[in-house]
């Protein structure tokens, strides 16, 4: 009976250590992404809309630090309405499950791209719009 208790305790401790080991890299990646994004947003010029959009995109892509990421893409859009910032906003709203808002930002992004280059490939943005619309109806 003592051996059973001892074996069970050792097994439980092994499982805890194993779980901690495999979860640690995820936390490190998350921390590094947030650190890099914050450094980018902090070091850029106040009118650098692109760096704010890219910092937001880094976090949104990994689904971390979403509150701060939202403030960055909003700052980017306040500086300049760019296709990149609208696409990043759309990605944020998709992650947040606000699908109609996501579709609106993707469409704005498409319009801005078309204004700049009428022959631009919009297939990626079109796919994002379709996905947002389908999810909004579900």
C-alpha positions, 0 to 999 in steps of 0.5 A: 500500500505504501508503494502504491501511494509513493508511486502515485505521488511520483506519477502526479509530480511527473505529470505536473512537471511535464505539463509545466515544461510543455507550457513554458515555451508558449508563455515565452513566445507570448512574452517575446511577441508582446515585448517586440510589439511594445518595443516597436510601438514605443520606439516609432515616431508619433506619426508612424502609422505603419509601425503601429499597425505592424505592432498590432498585427504581431499581437493579433496574429498570436492572439495575445495582448489584444487590448493594447493591439486595438489601441495601436491599430486605432492610433494607426488609423487616426494617423492615416487610413491605410489598407494595412491598418484596416486589414489589421483591424479586420483581423482583430474583429475576427478574433473578437468574433465581431464579424460584421465589423471585420467585414467592414474593415476588410472592405475598406482595405480593399477600396484603399488598395484599389484606389492605389492600384486598380489591378492589385490582387485582392483575393486574400482580402476577398476570402477574409470578407467572405469568411467574415460574412459567412460567420456573421450569418451563423 
